[in-house]
Amino acid sequence: MSSIRKRRGLTQQELAALSGVSASLIRKIEQDSRKDIRLETARKLAAALRVPTMDVISQDAAEQADEPPADLWAPVRCSARPR
């Protein structure tokens, strides 16, 4: 989320004022000390940053993923193929 905020030219305090989310929570989210972001909080931040809500939520999820989602489905695809 930090990269999106910086691209918009906003400080954490400015994002807090625009979104109604506290600057301390924004800081914690950006420092990864808060992994659990409420959907309503993500919506407020996304609206203030003018991005889809999933961009705020999935930034952390994409960085934490160990393997691509497609690899997770490989066993299912293999078992579903006709023999």
C-alpha positions as CSV (number, residue, x, y, z in Angstrom):
1,M,0.0,0.0,0.0
2,S,3.0,2.3,0.6
3,S,3.9,2.2,-3.0
4,I,0.4,3.2,-4.1
5,R,0.3,6.0,-1.5
6,K,3.7,7.4,-2.6
7,R,2.7,7.3,-6.3
8,R,-0.3,9.4,-5.4
9,G,2.1,11.9,-3.7
10,L,0.5,11.4,-0.3
11,T,2.0,11.2,3.2
12,Q,0.6,8.8,5.8
13,Q,-1.1,11.8,7.5
14,E,-2.7,13.0,4.3
15,L,-4.0,9.5,3.5
16,A,-5.4,9.3,7.1
17,A,-7.2,12.6,6.6
18,L,-8.6,11.6,3.2
19,S,-9.7,8.1,4.3
20,G,-10.8,8.6,7.9
21,V,-8.3,5.8,9.0
22,S,-5.8,6.7,11.7
23,A,-2.2,7.5,10.7
24,S,-1.0,5.0,13.2
25,L,-3.1,2.2,11.7
26,I,-1.8,3.1,8.2
27,R,1.8,3.0,9.5
28,K,1.1,-0.5,11.1
29,I,-0.4,-1.8,7.8
30,E,2.5,-0.5,5.8
31,Q,5.1,-1.9,8.2
32,D,3.3,-5.3,8.1
33,S,2.7,-5.3,11.9
34,R,-1.0,-5.5,11.1
35,K,-1.9,-8.4,8.9
36,D,-5.6,-8.4,9.5
37,I,-7.2,-5.4,7.7
38,R,-11.0,-5.1,8.1
39,L,-12.8,-4.9,4.8
40,E,-14.3,-1.5,5.7
41,T,-10.8,-0.1,6.4
42,A,-9.6,-1.5,3.1
43,R,-12.6,0.2,1.3
44,K,-11.8,3.5,2.9
45,L,-8.2,3.4,2.0
46,A,-8.9,2.2,-1.5
47,A,-11.4,5.1,-2.0
48,A,-8.9,7.6,-0.8
49,L,-6.2,6.2,-3.1
50,R,-8.6,5.9,-6.0
51,V,-7.8,2.2,-6.6
52,P,-10.0,-1.0,-6.4
53,T,-10.3,-2.4,-2.9
54,M,-8.6,-5.6,-4.0
55,D,-5.4,-3.6,-4.8
56,V,-5.2,-2.6,-1.1
57,I,-6.0,-6.1,0.2
58,S,-4.1,-8.2,-2.4
59,Q,-0.8,-6.2,-2.1
60,D,-0.1,-7.9,1.2
61,A,-1.5,-11.2,0.0
62,A,0.6,-11.2,-3.2
63,E,3.8,-10.4,-1.2
64,Q,3.2,-13.2,1.2
65,A,2.3,-15.9,-1.3
66,D,4.8,-18.7,-1.5
67,E,3.6,-20.2,-4.7
68,P,1.3,-19.0,-7.5
69,P,-2.3,-19.9,-7.2
70,A,-2.2,-21.9,-10.4
71,D,0.2,-24.3,-8.8
72,L,-2.3,-25.0,-6.0
73,W,-4.8,-26.3,-8.6
74,A,-2.4,-28.6,-10.4
75,P,-3.3,-31.8,-8.4
76,V,-7.0,-31.1,-9.0
77,R,-6.5,-30.6,-12.7
78,C,-4.5,-33.9,-13.0
79,S,-7.1,-35.9,-11.2
80,A,-9.9,-34.5,-13.3
81,R,-8.4,-35.4,-16.6
82,P,-9.9,-38.3,-18.5
83,R,-7.7,-41.4,-18.8
